[in-house]
Each structure stands twice: as structure tokens, then as C-alpha cells.
Amino acid sequence: MEYAILFLPLIGSIIGYFGKSLTNYFAEISTSLFVSISAALSIIVFWNGIQNDAYGNYVIFEWVSSGGFSANWSINVDPLSSVMLVVITFVSALVHIYSIGYMSHDPHKPRFMSYLSLFTFSMLALVVSDNFLQLFFGWEGVGLCSYLLIGFWYKKESANNAAIKAFIVNRIGDFGLAIAIFLIFLFFGTINYEEVFQTASQFTEKKIAFFGFEPNLITLICIFLFIGAMGKSAQFLLHTWLPDAMEGPTPVSALIHAATMVTAGVFLVVRCSPIFEYSQVALNLVTVIGMITAIFAASVALVQNDIKKIVAYSTCSQLGYMFFAAGVGAYHVAMFHLFTHAFFKALLFLGAGSVIHAFKNEQDIRNMGGVSKKLPYTYVFMLLGTLALTGFPFLSGFYSKDAIIEFAYLKNSSLGNYAATIGIVTAFLTSIYSWRLFFKAFHGTYNNKKIPINETHESPVVMLIPLVFLSVGAIFSGYIFKNIFIGHSSNEFWQSSVFFLNEIEHDAIPLWFLLVTPVLVLISIPISFYLYILNPKILDDFKNTNIPLYNFLFNKWYIDEIYEKIFVNPAKKIGSFFWKKGDIGIIDKFGPDGISKLIKIISNKTGRFQTGFIYDYAFVMLLGLSILLTYLILK
């Protein structure tokens, strides 16, 4: 069963790609069927783990063995990986089914479906690994697939640029992860999780020479691991690829931002909790970056107009929540929010895709509005997703996001208090931008001048069915799994897959603190409706003032512009110099171009002897004979 979970998506990817010449829907049906079977089996494995403690490490084959270095290709099923299996395969299966309708008019849909399945396989290989090498294989696999999917519409220059940007930014994070793996093998002598985690406590006082400094080994390893996580999970400073990734088809956005690539960083930190727990410096760094990312992305989402980019920045912000939860030592709460977030964020992305489909690929929310009755099902699904994301009482986000804020408060440290405060403020901003998207997309007046309102229509059934399943998860996943994931008996579930050196007790929380976030969430609804529907002139007047706040947020804190000036432009100038002076001026001039030019000149000169007169040919023959005789005499 475990083998089928991992390899069915890979088989589906291969069959789907090479079966594109068969029947019309062969690729869509085969890939969707295989991933759906994998999802059903993952749920069984997850349930067996809860009920029967049925976990194990299944070695497929010995992958690398050289001297003292060895690494297996394994399927390691423990509580942590079983949660990820459900999240990845369940959301992926629904995205595959949704794509049958969404991509129905695309001539390259077999290739698209194949890429989706390959993406799923790569993420599964990552989460079921029992060593850092297999993890790195999956890590690079999802990076490659993200490049292929973001740039799927390769004839669009913006899509190609976005794919390249994602690939390059992630290489920075991947370089950090690679250094961490090198350090682990160099000092631990192994890259197998179990062996590394068991001996981590022996290196807590170990210091090494590193570029003139003597940092703590564990701290250095954790920092480089986190740099890898920052790249994949789009944390502040390495986040710039995430909004641009919206150039890919909407199902890609749902898969990348809900269940696969961006959750890999959170998974890595939680998986390596037995190492992180021995470095308070690294944990503080994780907390700070998570806090900054949460507030940064939420503030930027307030003023974006592209419906997909708003949801993308929301993902970035929610990942910040997960990281600062891990930073304060609440790894299980980070995983709980990752679990619930997958449902409502996939619901929002696919719901946004349904809106875009209705408006014939229009993505600007300023050109929408007034279609609540024309898109009744999509309206309800987007409403449920918005309520869950904002943490509306008793929906999934309420249980997981509020738990992160509570655990940060219970950390009882200055950094924990800062994180809790940032979490509350971010929750309020999240609610504002979420309702802004919802109200401007569905309420108010119809603002699209290109498409008559009568031409807007509800999505086909094949696109709506996945939204039904995701809605169930968005409503009930928090309530059903709260006690299992973060309750008093949660240690029995997580066992040794999550390590707590100093566990936080979840009790004795003041009533006012429990109420402040839900109250802000509820207050934000009428505020948003008034500002964006009833009296939008207030915000329009604010935009026209000399206060630079709007432009600062609209331009995403000018991070891209700073990178353009500091890194991109100098790199282009250096590259242009070496290209013109090196490639063209030296290599091409004296290499292939120079040789071919010389041969052409000699050929042209030699061709002059081809006159058709006997005396010219005789002269050439005598000249050749003279050269031959001279050579023989000198020899």
C-alpha cells in the first residue's frame, strides 16, 4: 500500500504524457485516477496510524553506498509523514479533477496533467524520506516541476520570466540546504535521520571554524537548513518568486501554494526539530523571519488587485504563522495549521479559478462585482474559504491559527509576546484583505466593461465537485483533528516524529486573550463592507494624498526594486561585459568564428586557381610537387 501511494503518481505521469495520442481524455482520466487511488490509500495509512499505531520504514533499495556513506531509497511512514501524505495526495487529486474542466480548451493538457502528477510524486518522495539525500532529491524535484508548471504557457514572456525567477530564488535556498547536509555528514558521519537525531545532543557545545568565526555547529546547521526552508516556503527576503508564480495556470497555484512546494520548508523545520531544539539562536531566527513574513505579506495583500496574487500573499502570510509557531517550539501547532490551511487555501485558489473562468480570464477584482447570483455555488465556496482563512469562530482556521497565537503567548518570553502581538495584528489584516477580495468580486456594482454580465456563468460540475470536498475540510478539519494534533494527548499521536525539549503547556490562558482575535475578525466584516462597497471614496481619497503608505504597500515594500538595483542590474552588466568581451571578443573571434572565417578566406583564395586553364592546374601541381619534395629531403 505504501509503495502504491508513492509510485502511482509517477506511473500516472508517465502514462499520461506518453498516452497523449490516445483517446481525448486519456491523460486527464489516468492521472486523476492514479492520484485519487494514492489519496484513498493515504487516508487509510493515516487512519491506521491513529488507530493501530501502524507505522514503519520500508526500504525499497540501497541507493548509494560508498565507504562509510550510505543512503537508502525508503518509504518512512510515521505520524508526521502520514499527515503530509494525506495533505499532498488529497489536495492533488482534487486539483487533477478540477483541471479536467479548467484546462479543457488547452491543447497541451496531457503535458499539464503529467507535470501535476510528477510534482505530486516529487513531494511524496520528499516527505517519506528517511535521510537527507532522498529529501534533497524530492526537494529538487518539486523545484523542477514548479519551473515547468509556472512556465507552462511558455509563449508568454511573463510566464517564462516568472518560472526563471522561481527557479533562481529557490537555488539560493537550495544552496543553504546543501551546505547543511554537507555539514551534517562531515561531523555526524551519516545523513540518516534517526542516526543524526539520536546523536544531535552530543554536539550542542561543538564549535567550528567558519569564515573566520567560531559558531556553534548545531546553530550553523539549523541556520542553513532554515535558509533552504525560506526559499521553498517563500519567507521574507526569499519570497519574491511566489507572487510571480501566479503566471502559471490556476490549478498550479492551488497545488504549489496549498499542499506541495511551499509546505516543504515547514515540514523540513518540523522534521528537524530534534536538531533545532538544541539551538535557541536558530529558533529565534525562525520566529523573527516568520513574524516579519506574516505581517509583510498581509500588508501587501491589502492593496493588490490581482485575485490570485492576493491569495498568494495570503499563503505567504500563513506560512509565516507556521514558522513562528515552530520557532516558539510549537511544532505540532505549525503542522496543525499546515493541515487545515491546505483545505481552505486550495478552496480559495480553485474558487478564484472558477471566478476567473466565469470572467473569461479576467483577474483584476476591480473589473468584477455584482455576480453573487450569477455564480451561486462559487459564491458559497469562496465565502466558506474566506471564513476559514480569517479564523471565523468554529471553522478550521479558527482552531489552528488562534492556537498558534495562544502558544506564542504561552511561551512566556519577550519574543513569544511579540510573535503573539504580530499574530493578532496579522489576523485582523488577513480578515480585511480577505473580505475586500470577496466583496469586490461578488458584491457591489458590475464593473466589467468588456464582458456583459449575462455572459458570466457558473463553472462546470467537474470544477465544482472538488470545491465541495475542500469545503468540508475547511469547515470541519479544525474541529475534528484539534485534539489529535494539539490536544493534551497529542504526544501519543506525534510520538518521536516531533521532538519537544521544552514543551509548552496549553492552559491558563486569560479570557480576554482568547476573545481578542475572534472579536477583531468579526469587527473586520462590517468595516470591510463599508470601506469597499458602501463608501469606497474614503480609501480612494487616501490613495490620492501625499502619504506614501499606499505606494509602499502596492510596490511590495520595494523589495523587488532593491534586488533589481543591488543584484540584478550589476549581474546583467557583468554578464554583458563578459559576453561581449569574453564570448564574442575572444572565444568566438578566435574560436569557431575565427577558424571558420580563416577557412573561408583560404577557400576563396584557393578557388581562384579553379580557372579551367591547363597552365593554372599545371602550376598548382608543380607547386604541390615542390612542397612534397622539400618535405621528403628535409625529413
Wavefront OBJ file of the C-alpha trace (Angstrom):
o trace
v 0.000 0.000 0.000
v 2.796 2.417 0.912
v 4.584 1.618 -2.356
v 1.416 2.360 -4.309
v 0.990 5.738 -2.610
v 4.442 6.829 -3.737
v 4.667 5.359 -7.224
v 1.105 5.641 -8.572
v 1.503 9.387 -9.294
v 4.795 8.666 -11.084
v 3.184 5.938 -13.182
v 0.278 8.265 -13.938
v 2.695 10.989 -15.009
v 4.481 8.688 -17.463
v 1.312 7.120 -18.871
v -0.427 10.486 -19.094
v 2.433 12.074 -21.006
v 3.030 9.268 -23.484
v -0.671 8.492 -23.793
v -1.493 11.913 -25.208
v -2.008 10.407 -28.665
v -4.752 8.059 -27.416
v -8.348 8.985 -26.639
v -9.255 12.582 -25.941
v -9.442 12.393 -22.137
v -6.998 9.541 -21.540
v -4.282 11.659 -19.882
v -6.754 13.519 -17.628
v -8.565 10.380 -16.501
v -5.464 8.215 -15.985
v -3.514 10.806 -13.974
v -6.558 11.756 -11.891
v -7.403 8.104 -11.221
v -3.904 7.149 -10.061
v -3.534 10.167 -7.780
v -7.048 9.590 -6.375
v -6.160 5.987 -5.531
v -2.998 7.264 -3.855
v -5.131 9.712 -1.850
v -7.520 6.986 -0.704
v -4.608 4.784 0.381
v -3.001 7.727 2.210
v -6.162 8.258 4.234
v -6.149 4.554 5.142
v -2.498 4.749 6.227
v -3.210 7.870 8.271
v -6.200 6.253 9.975
v -4.321 3.012 10.659
v -1.589 5.049 12.280
v -4.061 6.765 14.607
v -6.000 3.616 15.486
v -3.378 0.875 15.368
v -0.038 2.695 15.589
v 0.779 1.090 12.238
v 3.954 2.865 11.175
v 7.167 1.600 9.625
v 10.168 2.249 7.426
v 10.018 0.344 4.125
v 13.388 0.166 2.356
v 12.986 -0.065 -1.414
v 16.666 -0.455 -2.272
v 20.114 0.737 -1.238
v 20.601 3.896 -3.250
v 24.183 4.955 -2.520
v 26.926 3.045 -0.717
v 30.477 4.390 -0.806
v 32.918 3.862 2.026
v 31.221 4.997 5.199
v 28.484 6.781 3.285
v 25.183 5.030 2.674
v 21.679 6.168 1.788
v 18.590 4.119 1.040
v 15.577 4.886 -1.040
v 12.884 4.341 1.559
v 9.268 4.979 2.419
v 9.340 6.142 6.012
v 5.804 6.290 7.388
v 5.498 7.953 10.779
v 2.865 10.349 12.193
v 4.489 13.390 10.575
v 4.816 11.886 7.106
v 1.343 10.312 7.292
v -0.173 13.781 7.807
v 1.756 15.095 4.813
v 0.661 12.128 2.696
v -2.987 12.974 3.271
v -2.490 16.677 2.587
v -0.468 16.169 -0.596
v -2.443 13.386 -2.240
v -5.923 14.595 -1.243
v -5.432 18.154 -2.490
v -3.519 16.949 -5.546
v -6.303 14.526 -6.504
v -8.888 17.319 -6.323
v -6.639 19.655 -8.314
v -6.264 16.969 -11.003
v -10.045 16.559 -11.256
v -10.577 20.329 -11.265
v -8.017 20.674 -14.071
v -10.092 18.441 -16.355
v -12.605 21.284 -16.603
v -10.301 24.260 -16.177
v -7.799 23.165 -18.854
v -10.374 21.639 -21.216
v -9.616 24.116 -24.011
v -5.829 23.934 -23.692
v -4.205 21.910 -26.499
v -1.365 20.783 -24.210
v -3.422 19.453 -21.304
v -1.822 15.937 -21.337
v 1.562 17.541 -20.668
v -0.005 19.678 -17.938
v -1.593 16.705 -16.194
v 1.667 14.788 -16.444
v 3.560 17.633 -14.785
v 0.985 17.781 -11.971
v 1.441 14.080 -11.242
v 5.227 14.356 -11.386
v 5.006 17.256 -8.955
v 2.964 15.091 -6.591
v 5.462 12.216 -6.811
v 8.388 14.551 -6.051
v 6.686 15.925 -2.956
v 5.781 12.432 -1.768
v 9.394 11.317 -2.215
v 10.440 14.301 -0.105
v 8.130 13.644 2.851
v 8.600 9.848 3.084
v 12.399 10.005 3.039
v 14.389 8.652 5.959
v 17.561 10.519 5.014
v 18.613 13.948 3.800
v 19.708 12.753 0.345
v 16.281 11.433 -0.623
v 14.766 14.581 0.864
v 17.078 16.633 -1.365
v 16.002 14.585 -4.397
v 12.349 15.398 -3.735
v 13.290 18.966 -2.855
v 14.895 19.497 -6.269
v 12.104 17.552 -7.940
v 9.391 19.940 -6.785
v 11.662 22.826 -7.766
v 11.973 21.456 -11.296
v 8.252 20.762 -11.588
v 7.391 24.227 -10.320
v 9.590 25.660 -13.084
v 7.789 23.541 -15.687
v 4.319 24.387 -14.382
v 4.786 28.102 -13.701
v 6.182 28.479 -17.213
v 3.646 26.078 -18.721
v 2.346 28.759 -21.068
v 5.881 29.247 -22.375
v 4.812 31.517 -25.228
v 4.043 34.213 -22.649
v 7.203 36.129 -21.786
v 5.859 36.928 -18.295
v 5.346 33.200 -17.606
v 8.905 32.392 -18.678
v 10.298 35.192 -16.529
v 8.264 34.017 -13.524
v 9.479 30.430 -13.954
v 13.104 31.533 -14.176
v 12.678 33.790 -11.137
v 11.214 30.952 -9.075
v 13.999 28.638 -10.160
v 16.812 31.088 -9.359
v 15.452 32.273 -5.999
v 14.956 28.671 -4.926
v 18.526 27.850 -5.909
v 19.655 30.263 -3.191
v 17.662 28.375 -0.592
v 18.726 25.015 -2.005
v 22.369 26.044 -1.719
v 21.800 26.631 2.009
v 20.160 23.237 2.397
v 23.047 21.557 0.552
v 25.604 23.161 2.885
v 23.587 21.975 5.896
v 23.599 18.405 4.532
v 27.366 18.583 3.894
v 27.956 19.769 7.470
v 25.747 17.017 8.867
v 27.627 14.314 7.007
v 31.032 15.840 7.787
v 30.501 15.885 11.558
v 27.813 13.268 12.177
v 29.200 10.762 9.679
v 25.712 9.945 8.375
v 22.722 11.582 6.699
v 20.084 9.185 8.023
v 17.519 10.972 10.155
v 17.421 8.529 13.026
v 21.182 8.425 13.494
v 21.567 12.207 13.186
v 18.730 12.992 15.590
v 19.915 10.486 18.201
v 23.404 11.988 18.349
v 22.459 15.693 17.991
v 22.661 16.267 21.756
v 26.357 15.286 21.713
v 27.237 18.287 19.532
v 25.482 21.028 21.486
v 28.797 22.558 22.634
v 30.718 21.860 19.428
v 32.174 24.941 17.702
v 33.777 25.028 14.264
v 35.866 27.478 12.263
v 33.698 29.087 9.601
v 34.942 32.086 7.577
v 36.920 33.496 10.470
v 34.185 32.867 13.045
v 33.610 30.055 15.504
v 29.848 29.464 15.526
v 28.108 26.616 17.280
v 27.829 23.631 14.923
v 24.162 22.910 15.672
v 23.257 26.582 15.221
v 25.096 26.762 11.908
v 23.405 23.610 10.602
v 19.981 24.880 11.671
v 20.509 28.271 10.052
v 21.443 26.685 6.730
v 18.506 24.276 6.996
v 16.250 27.251 7.570
v 17.698 29.119 4.582
v 16.604 26.148 2.499
v 13.170 26.313 4.112
v 12.967 30.069 3.455
v 13.448 29.533 -0.261
v 10.871 26.785 -0.680
v 8.309 28.346 1.663
v 8.795 31.890 0.340
v 9.765 33.568 3.585
v 10.742 37.227 3.743
v 13.741 38.094 1.539
v 13.330 34.864 -0.453
v 9.614 35.382 -1.067
v 9.802 37.316 -4.336
v 9.146 34.322 -6.585
v 5.798 33.477 -5.015
v 3.505 36.235 -6.384
v 5.032 35.958 -9.856
v 4.307 32.225 -9.804
v 0.670 33.188 -10.443
v 1.583 33.297 -14.144
v 1.001 29.548 -14.205
v -2.500 28.056 -14.616
v -4.682 28.410 -11.513
v -4.627 24.666 -10.606
v -0.834 25.001 -10.380
v -1.256 27.836 -7.892
v -3.544 25.699 -5.765
v -1.149 22.766 -5.771
v 2.021 24.789 -5.121
v 0.524 27.113 -2.529
v -1.706 24.719 -0.627
v -0.243 21.244 -0.456
v 3.156 20.834 -2.007
v 6.100 23.095 -2.608
v 5.561 25.882 -0.090
v 4.825 23.488 2.767
v 8.143 21.693 2.236
v 10.026 24.310 4.273
v 7.693 23.981 7.252
v 7.936 20.204 7.024
v 11.752 20.422 6.988
v 11.909 22.516 10.162
v 9.435 20.263 11.965
v 11.190 17.109 10.762
v 14.487 18.504 12.067
v 13.013 19.582 15.407
v 15.466 17.228 17.238
v 18.233 19.489 15.902
v 16.500 22.872 16.153
v 15.588 22.295 19.794
v 19.280 22.488 20.706
v 19.768 25.941 19.151
v 17.804 28.795 20.654
v 19.523 31.202 18.269
v 18.178 29.322 15.248
v 14.697 29.085 16.782
v 14.710 32.826 17.438
v 15.689 33.417 13.811
v 12.821 31.204 12.637
v 10.414 33.138 14.866
v 11.589 36.569 13.705
v 11.514 35.712 9.992
v 8.085 34.105 10.433
v 6.749 37.208 12.205
v 8.094 39.567 9.548
v 6.745 37.398 6.733
v 3.284 37.218 8.304
v 2.881 40.976 8.709
v 4.677 41.847 5.459
v 2.581 39.617 3.199
v -0.684 40.583 4.903
v 0.052 44.289 4.496
v 0.911 43.876 0.806
v -2.224 41.797 0.156
v -4.344 44.735 1.344
v -3.735 46.720 -1.843
v -3.190 44.108 -4.572
v -5.790 43.896 -7.332
v -4.973 40.558 -8.959
v -7.262 37.987 -7.345
v -4.611 35.244 -7.489
v -1.853 37.440 -6.116
v -3.998 38.386 -3.121
v -4.451 34.703 -2.288
v -0.738 34.092 -2.971
v 0.339 36.763 -0.481
v -2.160 35.250 1.922
v -0.317 31.938 1.592
v 2.983 33.693 2.255
v 1.496 35.260 5.402
v 0.048 31.989 6.675
v 3.391 30.271 6.180
v 4.848 32.995 8.392
v 2.393 31.877 11.087
v 3.571 28.288 10.729
v 7.223 29.253 11.025
v 6.896 31.409 14.099
v 4.862 28.608 15.660
v 7.798 26.288 15.018
v 10.173 28.989 16.274
v 8.488 29.137 19.681
v 8.656 25.337 19.904
v 5.035 24.576 18.956
v 5.902 22.289 16.063
v 2.685 20.312 16.352
v 0.638 23.515 16.106
v 2.566 24.517 12.980
v 1.642 21.160 11.441
v -1.971 21.552 12.545
v -2.203 24.883 10.731
v -0.425 23.397 7.698
v -3.087 20.664 7.660
v -6.129 22.949 7.920
v -4.590 25.604 5.686
v -4.280 23.106 2.836
v -8.055 22.740 2.651
v -9.185 26.342 2.806
v -6.328 27.735 0.738
v -6.851 25.176 -2.033
v -10.556 26.055 -1.818
v -9.769 29.759 -2.249
v -7.403 29.206 -5.162
v -9.748 26.883 -7.015
v -12.657 29.198 -6.173
v -10.649 32.101 -7.600
v -10.060 29.980 -10.690
v -13.805 29.496 -11.001
v -14.290 33.282 -10.843
v -11.571 33.828 -13.450
v -13.219 31.170 -15.630
v -16.549 32.999 -15.360
v -14.957 36.313 -16.331
v -13.059 34.776 -19.285
v -9.581 35.022 -17.726
v -10.074 38.408 -16.066
v -8.087 38.508 -12.793
v -8.444 42.147 -11.667
v -11.017 42.364 -8.864
v -11.717 45.980 -9.867
v -13.307 44.592 -13.039
v -15.630 42.225 -11.194
v -18.502 42.624 -8.723
v -22.229 42.043 -8.629
v -22.174 38.377 -9.688
v -23.251 36.657 -6.475
v -26.466 35.479 -8.131
v -24.796 34.540 -11.391
v -22.213 32.335 -9.615
v -24.175 30.976 -6.638
v -22.074 27.872 -5.997
v -18.748 29.614 -6.421
v -20.058 32.377 -4.162
v -20.800 29.920 -1.352
v -17.461 28.141 -1.720
v -15.490 31.395 -1.695
v -17.480 32.535 1.335
v -16.583 29.348 3.224
v -12.932 29.651 2.239
v -12.833 33.283 3.335
v -14.452 32.490 6.682
v -11.991 29.661 7.320
v -8.958 31.755 6.341
v -9.949 34.674 8.541
v -10.392 32.399 11.533
v -14.161 32.821 11.844
v -15.304 31.032 15.029
v -15.575 27.258 14.804
v -14.198 26.893 11.273
v -10.836 25.234 10.675
v -8.725 28.396 10.649
v -10.182 29.436 13.976
v -8.770 26.375 15.709
v -5.333 26.296 14.097
v -4.427 29.971 13.668
v -5.679 31.002 17.083
v -3.756 28.089 18.578
v -0.527 29.499 17.096
v -1.173 32.879 18.722
v -2.046 31.204 22.032
v 1.091 29.050 22.086
v 3.256 32.058 21.257
v 1.690 33.869 24.221
v 2.174 30.840 26.469
v 5.864 30.733 25.549
v 6.113 33.446 28.199
v 9.087 35.178 26.599
v 9.561 38.609 25.098
v 9.910 37.150 21.605
v 6.852 34.977 22.146
v 4.838 38.018 23.215
v 5.984 39.922 20.133
v 5.001 36.959 17.959
v 1.559 36.781 19.594
v 1.027 40.520 19.032
v 2.112 40.283 15.407
v -0.166 37.275 15.024
v -3.187 39.227 16.289
v -2.480 42.246 14.067
v -1.904 39.985 11.076
v -5.175 38.166 11.770
v -7.001 41.493 11.559
v -5.233 42.449 8.310
v -5.946 38.974 6.928
v -9.626 39.458 7.575
v -9.628 42.897 5.921
v -7.940 41.836 2.676
v -9.919 38.578 2.509
v -13.252 40.362 2.752
v -12.027 43.016 0.328
v -11.434 40.286 -2.254
v -14.772 38.650 -1.553
v -16.878 41.824 -1.584
v -15.240 43.354 -4.655
v -15.513 40.081 -6.584
v -19.165 39.308 -5.794
v -20.909 42.388 -4.348
v -21.461 45.977 -5.362
v -21.945 47.002 -8.976
v -20.849 45.009 -12.005
v -17.670 46.719 -13.208
v -16.521 44.712 -16.209
v -16.861 46.753 -19.409
v -15.632 44.048 -21.764
v -17.924 41.170 -20.761
v -21.700 41.648 -20.362
v -22.963 40.250 -17.071
v -25.196 37.822 -18.953
v -22.110 36.138 -20.399
v -20.717 35.259 -16.979
v -21.599 31.729 -15.979
v -21.072 29.128 -13.297
v -18.255 26.613 -13.714
v -18.937 23.060 -14.921
v -19.663 20.285 -12.439
v -16.190 18.753 -12.788
v -14.741 22.002 -11.399
v -17.318 22.356 -8.611
v -17.076 18.811 -7.167
v -13.507 19.340 -5.824
v -14.709 22.551 -4.152
v -17.371 20.562 -2.271
v -14.756 18.239 -0.726
v -12.418 21.126 0.105
v -15.302 22.991 1.732
v -15.920 20.052 4.052
v -12.249 20.154 5.064
v -12.338 23.941 5.504
v -15.319 23.637 7.848
v -14.613 20.513 9.892
v -10.875 19.692 9.784
v -10.012 22.009 12.668
v -12.713 20.738 14.998
v -12.216 17.042 14.198
v -8.421 16.937 14.439
v -7.728 19.528 17.136
v -7.429 17.041 19.988
v -5.355 14.624 17.914
v -2.864 17.242 16.735
v -2.586 19.706 19.629
v -4.689 18.338 22.481
v -3.367 17.034 25.796
v -2.945 13.579 24.277
v -1.211 14.877 21.129
v 2.139 13.440 22.261
v 0.649 9.983 21.832
v -0.067 10.795 18.203
v 3.168 12.551 17.248
v 5.379 10.125 19.214
v 9.033 10.650 18.282
v 8.406 12.238 14.884
v 8.252 15.671 16.562
v 10.722 16.456 19.331
v 9.946 18.752 22.269
v 12.834 19.707 24.548
v 10.693 22.219 26.435
v 7.040 21.521 25.826
v 4.544 24.388 26.186
v 1.525 23.658 28.378
v -1.675 24.795 26.688
v -3.633 26.071 29.662
v -4.200 29.102 31.905
v -4.949 31.494 29.025
v -6.765 34.711 30.052
v -10.289 35.023 28.680
v -9.584 38.458 27.169
v -6.741 36.986 25.143
v -8.936 34.177 23.824
v -11.557 36.712 22.713
v -9.435 39.454 21.171
v -8.678 37.739 17.844
v -12.228 36.442 17.145
v -13.649 39.868 18.039
v -11.278 41.618 15.615
v -12.194 39.092 12.926
v -15.903 39.750 13.403
v -15.467 43.537 13.500
v -13.490 43.478 10.250
v -16.505 42.228 8.249
v -18.686 45.377 8.544
v -15.578 47.577 8.307
v -14.573 45.935 5.027
v -18.100 46.102 3.621
v -18.347 49.804 4.442
v -14.913 50.731 3.052
v -15.017 48.667 -0.115
v -18.718 48.639 -1.043
v -20.745 51.332 0.709
v -18.214 54.158 0.784
v -15.073 53.367 -1.248
v -14.422 57.089 -1.683
v -12.678 57.153 1.714
v -9.910 54.859 0.512
v -9.759 56.492 -2.923
v -9.148 59.860 -1.248
v -6.480 58.298 0.947
v -4.675 56.948 -2.124
v -4.582 60.420 -3.645
v -2.898 62.001 -0.627
v 0.828 62.574 -0.368
v 1.148 59.848 2.263
v 3.462 57.218 0.710
v 1.941 54.259 2.581
v -0.257 53.098 -0.302
v 2.580 53.152 -2.842
v 4.876 51.477 -0.318
v 2.442 48.581 0.097
v 1.409 48.447 -3.555
v 5.073 48.141 -4.559
v 5.573 45.304 -2.044
v 7.879 47.273 0.261
v 10.098 47.878 -2.806
v 11.920 44.590 -2.191
v 11.950 43.711 -5.889
v 13.253 47.162 -6.783
v 16.014 46.863 -4.183
v 17.028 43.453 -5.527
v 16.913 44.840 -9.059
v 19.345 47.593 -8.124
v 21.680 45.603 -5.884
v 21.770 42.211 -7.589
v 20.010 42.028 -10.953
v 21.363 45.107 -12.742
v 25.009 44.586 -11.631
v 24.736 40.919 -12.631
v 23.405 41.937 -16.049
v 26.243 44.437 -16.516
v 28.874 41.888 -15.514
v 27.264 39.271 -17.733
v 27.031 41.720 -20.644
v 30.723 42.626 -20.252
v 31.917 39.025 -20.262
v 29.510 38.167 -23.069
v 30.728 40.957 -25.339
v 34.420 40.966 -24.403
v 34.820 37.293 -23.496
v 32.388 35.232 -25.553
v 32.180 37.424 -28.636
v 35.517 39.276 -28.434
v 37.762 36.340 -27.577
v 36.144 32.897 -27.699
v 34.004 33.463 -30.780
v 36.564 35.664 -32.537
v 39.499 33.292 -32.148
v 37.449 30.130 -31.768
v 34.675 28.840 -34.025
v 34.027 32.173 -35.789
v 37.737 32.839 -36.305
v 38.535 29.361 -37.605
v 35.563 29.327 -39.947
v 36.499 32.794 -41.213
v 40.108 31.675 -41.842
v 38.960 28.566 -43.686
v 36.620 30.674 -45.780
v 39.461 33.071 -46.720
v 41.768 30.164 -47.659
v 38.952 28.559 -49.637
v 38.280 31.774 -51.522
v 41.993 32.195 -52.324
v 42.320 28.562 -53.406
v 39.206 28.846 -55.523
v 40.953 31.376 -57.750
v 43.123 28.571 -59.192
v 39.997 26.880 -60.486
v 40.082 28.816 -63.762
v 39.622 25.995 -66.273
v 43.033 26.647 -67.937
v 45.631 23.848 -68.129
v 48.592 26.079 -67.271
v 46.956 27.087 -63.932
v 46.385 23.444 -62.982
v 49.964 22.589 -64.042
v 51.296 25.384 -61.865
v 49.362 24.058 -58.844
v 50.618 20.505 -59.489
v 54.257 21.722 -59.720
v 53.788 23.748 -56.554
v 52.451 20.693 -54.722
v 55.278 18.517 -56.049
v 57.846 21.075 -54.853
v 56.349 21.115 -51.361
v 56.330 17.288 -51.249
v 59.987 17.016 -52.389
v 61.073 19.665 -49.898
v 59.344 17.721 -47.112
v 60.996 14.427 -48.127
v 64.501 15.991 -48.371
v 64.240 17.732 -45.024
v 62.939 14.560 -43.424
l 1 2 3 4 5 6 7 8 9 10 11 12 13 14 15 16 17 18 19 20 21 22 23 24 25 26 27 28 29 30 31 32 33 34 35 36 37 38 39 40 41 42 43 44 45 46 47 48 49 50 51 52 53 54 55 56 57 58 59 60 61 62 63 64 65 66 67 68 69 70 71 72 73 74 75 76 77 78 79 80 81 82 83 84 85 86 87 88 89 90 91 92 93 94 95 96 97 98 99 100 101 102 103 104 105 106 107 108 109 110 111 112 113 114 115 116 117 118 119 120 121 122 123 124 125 126 127 128 129 130 131 132 133 134 135 136 137 138 139 140 141 142 143 144 145 146 147 148 149 150 151 152 153 154 155 156 157 158 159 160 161 162 163 164 165 166 167 168 169 170 171 172 173 174 175 176 177 178 179 180 181 182 183 184 185 186 187 188 189 190 191 192 193 194 195 196 197 198 199 200 201 202 203 204 205 206 207 208 209 210 211 212 213 214 215 216 217 218 219 220 221 222 223 224 225 226 227 228 229 230 231 232 233 234 235 236 237 238 239 240 241 242 243 244 245 246 247 248 249 250 251 252 253 254 255 256 257 258 259 260 261 262 263 264 265 266 267 268 269 270 271 272 273 274 275 276 277 278 279 280 281 282 283 284 285 286 287 288 289 290 291 292 293 294 295 296 297 298 299 300 301 302 303 304 305 306 307 308 309 310 311 312 313 314 315 316 317 318 319 320 321 322 323 324 325 326 327 328 329 330 331 332 333 334 335 336 337 338 339 340 341 342 343 344 345 346 347 348 349 350 351 352 353 354 355 356 357 358 359 360 361 362 363 364 365 366 367 368 369 370 371 372 373 374 375 376 377 378 379 380 381 382 383 384 385 386 387 388 389 390 391 392 393 394 395 396 397 398 399 400 401 402 403 404 405 406 407 408 409 410 411 412 413 414 415 416 417 418 419 420 421 422 423 424 425 426 427 428 429 430 431 432 433 434 435 436 437 438 439 440 441 442 443 444 445 446 447 448 449 450 451 452 453 454 455 456 457 458 459 460 461 462 463 464 465 466 467 468 469 470 471 472 473 474 475 476 477 478 479 480 481 482 483 484 485 486 487 488 489 490 491 492 493 494 495 496 497 498 499 500 501 502 503 504 505 506 507 508 509 510 511 512 513 514 515 516 517 518 519 520 521 522 523 524 525 526 527 528 529 530 531 532 533 534 535 536 537 538 539 540 541 542 543 544 545 546 547 548 549 550 551 552 553 554 555 556 557 558 559 560 561 562 563 564 565 566 567 568 569 570 571 572 573 574 575 576 577 578 579 580 581 582 583 584 585 586 587 588 589 590 591 592 593 594 595 596 597 598 599 600 601 602 603 604 605 606 607 608 609 610 611 612 613 614 615 616 617 618 619 620 621 622 623 624 625 626 627 628 629 630 631 632 633 634 635
